[in-house]
Amino acid sequence: MADGEVCFDDDPTMNYFFIFGQSKHVREFMMMDGTFSKLTKSQQDGLKKDFLIVRGYNKGIAMNDEEYFYMDGSSWISEAVPTPNDKAGRLLRIRITINWETLRFKRSVEILDRNSKYLSELAHFGKCEDVSPTIPQHAGPN
């Protein structure tokens, strides 16, 4: 479902890119074809919330399964996860901010303390573009 836009870092040495789709487009499509009403009430409620469905790639190889980013002001954030091997209990969270007019983005890894208070970030900037519907999409490993 993460197939609406593809985003590339401004730094040409970065081998990473990500694709994403918006839940509102999935919801609108399902409402038009009648499948939305066939979902359970909790599934409908979940799909009524806006979120991004994101998949990252390194050198063209999918890094993980799709991830879900939820609205936080004018940005989208991932779930905060513990920092590996960190005795202080800090958390990591990814934030994506998109300018919908220019499709420029800021993708940052935020470091939070154990109480989820913001400490610092490492940010990258780049540009997204629409994925042509004529490009075949594949699910799962190829």
Secondary structure by P-SEA (a helix, b strand, c coil): ccccbbbbbccccccbbbbbbbaaaaaaaaaaacccccccaaaaaaaabbbbbbbbbccccccccbbbbbbcccccccccccccccccbbbbbbbbbbcccccbbbbbbcccccccccccbbbbbbbbbbccccbbbbcccc
